[in-house]
Amino acid sequence: MRVSTNAFVLRRIRWSDSSLILTLYSLDFGRISAVVRGALRPGSRFLGRIELFSQGEFQLIRREGRELDTAIEASVISHGRLLRTNFRAFAGAGLFADWLLCVVSHGNEPSGPVYRLLEQVFALLEAGSSPWPVVCGGVIRLLQLSGLGFSADTCAACGARIQGQAFWSHSSGGVLCGNCGESGFPVKSGLISFLSKAGNSSLESVARVSLWPGGYIQCHSLLKEYAQVHLEHRLLLRSEKVMKEMLNAGQ
């Protein structure tokens, strides 16, 4: 069956001397993989149209029961050039793509909200926003959309408003009050405030939030550990190390 869908290119793998396998997140079919035969040949009609982190309209051949589609045409909606040429934007886009690929499996129902979130994250990174708040804020939204949201406003155990020292429990589903905190570990109030804001405010406003030195690494580590508990598998975040090194270098 021949279909058309808009999609982002999240991963490119060489399949043969002349062909690629793309991992796409599409508006109509969610996460999919597609082989692009002849993509690496000189003069290929795909030249410049299927670059990493670009957004395009794809013509695909889909066969029932097969996980690998065939891309037969592609046109560019957004080149995403700065996501590949700006080191900060590239690292941020790579880390968020890693998260999406870890959280969203093949065969999941199509998700327009996830597609639009990906579009928003990439647009902010390309516009020059600081990558750490964009990625952390985007991950919080991604977890919410995937049914893995957590409580950051009220105690996940008893529902009370958080006053004084806050605690966190991955297994309990978020922040805990002082009365319930014995099953969690203490966290800074500034981190809880960021988690709450990221879950309830626009990503543009979240992108402007500054945390203390090392705050975003703490936030990202907490999100990673939380996701691993609820997904029941380790997350392979290939760009995480690059992001941390970039922060340590003051970039």
C-alpha positions as CSV (number, residue, x, y, z in Angstrom):
1,M,0.0,0.0,0.0
2,R,1.3,3.4,-1.0
3,V,0.9,6.1,1.7
4,S,2.1,9.7,2.3
5,T,3.0,11.1,5.7
6,N,5.1,13.9,7.3
7,A,8.0,12.7,9.4
8,F,11.2,13.6,11.1
9,V,14.4,11.7,10.4
10,L,15.7,10.6,13.8
11,R,18.3,8.0,12.8
12,R,20.2,7.0,9.6
13,I,21.9,3.6,9.3
14,R,23.9,2.5,6.3
15,W,22.2,-0.7,4.9
16,S,24.4,-1.3,1.9
17,D,26.9,0.6,-0.3
18,S,24.1,2.7,-1.7
19,S,21.1,2.4,0.7
20,L,20.1,3.6,4.1
21,I,17.6,2.6,6.8
22,L,15.9,5.6,8.4
23,T,14.2,5.7,11.7
24,L,11.3,8.2,11.4
25,Y,8.7,9.6,13.7
26,S,5.7,10.3,11.5
27,L,2.5,12.2,12.0
28,D,0.2,9.4,10.8
29,F,2.0,6.2,11.8
30,G,4.1,7.1,14.8
31,R,7.6,5.5,14.9
32,I,8.5,3.6,11.7
33,S,11.6,2.4,9.9
34,A,12.1,2.7,6.2
35,V,14.7,1.5,3.7
36,V,15.8,4.1,1.1
37,R,17.3,2.2,-1.8
38,G,19.9,4.1,-3.8
39,A,20.0,7.0,-1.3
40,L,23.8,7.2,-1.4
41,R,24.3,7.0,-5.1
42,P,25.6,10.1,-6.9
43,G,22.6,12.1,-8.3
44,S,20.1,10.3,-6.1
45,R,16.7,12.0,-5.9
46,F,17.0,11.7,-2.1
47,L,20.1,13.8,-2.0
48,G,19.6,16.6,0.7
49,R,16.1,15.4,1.4
50,I,16.6,12.9,4.2
51,E,19.2,14.5,6.4
52,L,19.4,13.8,10.1
53,F,16.8,15.8,12.1
54,S,15.1,17.1,8.9
55,Q,11.4,17.1,8.5
56,G,9.9,15.9,5.3
57,E,6.9,14.5,3.4
58,F,7.5,10.9,2.6
59,Q,5.9,8.5,0.1
60,L,6.1,5.0,1.5
61,I,5.3,1.5,0.5
62,R,3.8,-0.2,3.6
63,R,3.2,-4.0,3.7
64,E,1.0,-5.5,6.4
65,G,3.0,-7.6,8.9
66,R,6.4,-6.0,8.0
67,E,8.2,-3.6,10.3
68,L,10.4,-2.2,7.5
69,D,8.7,0.1,5.0
70,T,10.2,1.4,1.7
71,A,10.6,5.1,1.0
72,I,10.1,5.9,-2.7
73,E,9.9,9.7,-2.5
74,A,10.8,12.5,-0.1
75,S,10.4,16.2,-0.1
76,V,11.7,18.7,2.4
77,I,9.5,20.6,4.8
78,S,12.3,21.8,7.1
79,H,16.0,21.1,6.5
80,G,16.9,21.5,10.2
81,R,20.4,22.7,9.0
82,L,21.3,24.4,12.3
83,L,20.5,21.2,14.2
84,R,23.4,19.6,12.4
85,T,25.8,22.5,12.2
86,N,25.5,24.0,15.6
87,F,27.1,21.8,18.3
88,R,24.7,22.8,21.1
89,A,21.6,22.3,19.0
90,F,23.0,19.0,17.6
91,A,23.7,17.6,21.0
92,G,20.2,18.6,22.3
93,A,18.4,17.2,19.3
94,G,20.3,14.0,19.5
95,L,19.5,13.5,23.2
96,F,15.8,14.2,22.8
97,A,15.7,11.8,19.8
98,D,17.4,9.2,22.0
99,W,14.7,9.7,24.6
100,L,11.9,9.4,22.1
101,L,13.3,6.2,20.6
102,C,13.6,4.7,24.1
103,V,10.1,5.6,25.2
104,V,8.2,5.0,22.0
105,S,8.3,1.5,20.5
106,H,7.5,0.4,17.0
107,G,3.9,-0.4,16.4
108,N,2.6,2.2,18.9
109,E,-0.5,4.1,17.9
110,P,0.2,7.3,15.9
111,S,0.6,10.3,18.1
112,G,0.0,13.7,16.8
113,P,0.8,15.3,20.1
114,V,4.2,13.6,20.2
115,Y,4.9,14.7,16.6
116,R,4.1,18.3,17.5
117,L,6.2,18.1,20.6
118,L,9.2,16.9,18.5
119,E,8.5,19.7,16.1
120,Q,8.5,22.2,19.0
121,V,11.7,20.9,20.6
122,F,13.6,21.0,17.3
123,A,12.3,24.5,16.5
124,L,13.5,25.9,19.9
125,L,16.9,24.2,19.6
126,E,17.3,25.6,16.1
127,A,16.3,29.0,17.3
128,G,19.2,29.0,19.8
129,S,17.5,28.1,23.0
130,S,19.6,26.5,25.7
131,P,19.5,22.8,25.1
132,W,19.2,21.5,28.7
133,P,15.9,23.1,29.7
134,V,14.4,22.4,26.3
135,V,15.4,18.7,26.5
136,C,14.4,18.2,30.1
137,G,11.1,20.1,29.5
138,G,10.5,18.1,26.4
139,V,11.2,14.8,28.2
140,I,8.7,15.6,30.9
141,R,6.0,16.3,28.2
142,L,7.0,13.1,26.4
143,L,6.5,11.0,29.6
144,Q,3.1,12.6,30.1
145,L,2.0,11.9,26.6
146,S,3.2,8.3,26.9
147,G,1.2,7.7,30.1
148,L,4.2,7.9,32.3
149,G,3.6,11.3,33.9
150,F,4.4,11.9,37.6
151,S,3.1,14.1,40.4
152,A,5.1,17.3,41.0
153,D,2.5,19.5,42.6
154,T,1.0,17.3,45.3
155,C,2.2,14.3,47.3
156,A,2.0,11.2,45.1
157,A,1.1,9.1,48.2
158,C,-1.4,11.2,50.1
159,G,-2.3,14.1,47.8
160,A,-1.2,16.8,50.2
161,R,0.4,20.0,49.1
162,I,4.1,20.1,49.4
163,Q,5.3,22.2,52.3
164,G,8.9,22.3,53.6
165,Q,11.3,19.6,52.6
166,A,10.3,17.6,49.5
167,F,11.1,14.0,48.8
168,W,10.9,11.9,45.6
169,S,10.0,8.3,44.9
170,H,10.3,6.7,41.5
171,S,8.0,3.8,42.4
172,S,5.4,6.0,44.1
173,G,5.1,8.2,41.1
174,G,6.8,11.5,42.0
175,V,7.1,14.0,44.8
176,L,6.3,13.1,48.4
177,C,5.5,15.3,51.4
178,G,7.4,15.1,54.7
179,N,4.9,12.7,56.2
180,C,5.3,10.2,53.4
181,G,9.0,10.9,52.6
182,E,10.5,7.9,54.4
183,S,10.0,5.9,51.2
184,G,11.8,8.4,49.0
185,F,14.9,10.6,49.0
186,P,15.2,14.4,49.5
187,V,15.2,16.7,46.5
188,K,15.7,20.5,46.2
189,S,12.6,22.6,46.1
190,G,14.0,24.3,43.0
191,L,14.0,21.0,41.1
192,I,10.4,20.3,42.1
193,S,9.4,23.8,41.0
194,F,11.0,23.2,37.6
195,L,9.3,19.8,37.2
196,S,6.0,21.4,38.0
197,K,6.5,24.3,35.7
198,A,7.6,22.0,32.8
199,G,4.5,19.9,33.2
200,N,2.1,22.9,33.3
201,S,3.6,25.7,31.2
202,S,4.6,26.2,27.6
203,L,7.9,24.8,26.4
204,E,8.9,28.3,25.3
205,S,8.7,29.6,28.9
206,V,10.4,26.4,30.3
207,A,13.3,27.0,27.9
208,R,14.1,30.3,29.7
209,V,14.4,28.8,33.2
210,S,17.9,28.7,34.7
211,L,18.8,26.2,37.5
212,W,21.8,26.2,39.8
213,P,25.1,24.8,38.4
214,G,24.6,21.1,37.9
215,G,20.8,21.4,38.3
216,Y,19.9,20.2,34.9
217,I,22.2,17.2,35.1
218,Q,20.4,16.3,38.4
219,C,17.1,16.9,36.8
220,H,18.0,14.7,33.8
221,S,19.3,11.9,36.0
222,L,16.1,11.9,38.0
223,L,14.0,11.7,34.9
224,K,16.2,8.9,33.5
225,E,16.0,6.8,36.7
226,Y,12.2,7.4,36.9
227,A,11.7,6.3,33.3
228,Q,13.8,3.2,33.7
229,V,11.8,2.1,36.7
230,H,8.5,2.5,34.9
231,L,9.6,1.2,31.5
232,E,11.5,-1.7,33.2
233,H,14.5,-1.4,31.0
234,R,17.7,0.7,30.8
235,L,17.7,3.7,28.5
236,L,20.4,3.9,25.9
237,L,20.9,7.7,25.6
238,R,23.9,8.0,23.3
239,S,24.0,11.8,23.4
240,E,23.9,12.1,27.2
241,K,27.6,12.1,27.6
242,V,28.1,14.8,25.0
243,M,25.5,17.0,26.7
244,K,27.3,16.6,30.0
245,E,30.7,17.3,28.5
246,M,29.3,20.4,26.8
247,L,27.9,21.7,30.1
248,N,31.2,21.0,31.9
249,A,33.0,22.9,29.2
250,G,30.7,25.9,29.7
251,Q,29.1,25.8,26.3
